[in-house]
């Protein structure tokens, strides 16, 4: 079918024009919705929706600001293949500077702080989805830092690492250090378990079976 192209004019020196799509405000009723959707296909691939900022000496940004909740989800699949995926990726750098960063955080609050939850999908008949948290490789590999929050006037947050329960056998927890890939260059990594110091009494270390 025919295409619809909405563009502003080009400029050699100044700022090119803006494109703004918005609904009107309402003083008493509900406000209309802005919907951008690609077409569906009965037997072939559905259309894509692409939102891209412009390249430049400093590339443009994409800002999505929700007054309430912000939901990003892959569409379900009607076949036995995988459902739609959601990918959030920072672009690579072609210079000596760092590539883009991804920062996911809940906002601060005078009351209880907001939570951040990352959960893999469940399966009713097959294996549940994996959750992989991995730092980047490099001349020196990146670090993975997991820490609980400080308690300004009370107890610090707890850090709990546990495997899932199972009908026939519970999941395992394995902690291991990395090996030295060059056998003649150095030792494998260390594993340290220790409690913090305290002026009153340091914490305990407990190891036991069920």
Secondary structure in CASP SS format (residue, H / E / C, confidence):
PFRMAT SS
TARGET T0000
AUTHOR 0000-0000-0000
METHOD secondary structure of the structure
MODEL  1
X C 1.00
X C 1.00
X C 1.00
X C 1.00
X C 1.00
X C 1.00
X C 1.00
X C 1.00
X C 1.00
X C 1.00
X C 1.00
X C 1.00
X C 1.00
X C 1.00
X C 1.00
X C 1.00
X C 1.00
X C 1.00
X C 1.00
X C 1.00
X C 1.00
X C 1.00
X C 1.00
X C 1.00
X C 1.00
X C 1.00
X C 1.00
X C 1.00
X C 1.00
X C 1.00
X C 1.00
X C 1.00
X C 1.00
X C 1.00
X C 1.00
X C 1.00
X C 1.00
X C 1.00
X C 1.00
X C 1.00
X C 1.00
X C 1.00
X C 1.00
X C 1.00
X C 1.00
X C 1.00
X C 1.00
X C 1.00
X C 1.00
X C 1.00
X C 1.00
X C 1.00
X C 1.00
X C 1.00
X C 1.00
X C 1.00
X C 1.00
X C 1.00
X C 1.00
X C 1.00
X C 1.00
X C 1.00
X C 1.00
X C 1.00
X C 1.00
X C 1.00
X C 1.00
X C 1.00
X C 1.00
X C 1.00
X C 1.00
X C 1.00
X C 1.00
X C 1.00
X C 1.00
X C 1.00
X C 1.00
X C 1.00
X C 1.00
X C 1.00
X C 1.00
X C 1.00
X C 1.00
X C 1.00
X C 1.00
X C 1.00
X C 1.00
X C 1.00
X C 1.00
X C 1.00
X C 1.00
X C 1.00
X C 1.00
X C 1.00
X C 1.00
X C 1.00
X C 1.00
X C 1.00
X C 1.00
X C 1.00
X C 1.00
X C 1.00
X C 1.00
X C 1.00
X C 1.00
X C 1.00
X C 1.00
X C 1.00
X C 1.00
X C 1.00
X C 1.00
X C 1.00
X C 1.00
X C 1.00
X C 1.00
X C 1.00
X C 1.00
X C 1.00
X C 1.00
X C 1.00
X C 1.00
X C 1.00
X C 1.00
X C 1.00
X C 1.00
X C 1.00
X C 1.00
X C 1.00
X C 1.00
X C 1.00
X C 1.00
X C 1.00
X C 1.00
X C 1.00
X C 1.00
X C 1.00
X C 1.00
X C 1.00
X C 1.00
X C 1.00
X C 1.00
X C 1.00
X C 1.00
X C 1.00
X C 1.00
X C 1.00
X C 1.00
X C 1.00
X C 1.00
X C 1.00
X C 1.00
X C 1.00
X C 1.00
X C 1.00
X C 1.00
X C 1.00
X C 1.00
X C 1.00
X C 1.00
X C 1.00
X C 1.00
X C 1.00
X C 1.00
X C 1.00
X C 1.00
X C 1.00
X C 1.00
X C 1.00
X C 1.00
X C 1.00
X C 1.00
X C 1.00
X C 1.00
X C 1.00
X C 1.00
X C 1.00
X C 1.00
X C 1.00
X C 1.00
X C 1.00
X C 1.00
X C 1.00
X C 1.00
X C 1.00
X C 1.00
X C 1.00
X C 1.00
X C 1.00
X C 1.00
X C 1.00
X C 1.00
X C 1.00
X C 1.00
X C 1.00
X C 1.00
X C 1.00
X C 1.00
X C 1.00
X C 1.00
X C 1.00
X C 1.00
X C 1.00
X C 1.00
X C 1.00
X C 1.00
X C 1.00
X C 1.00
X C 1.00
X C 1.00
X C 1.00
END
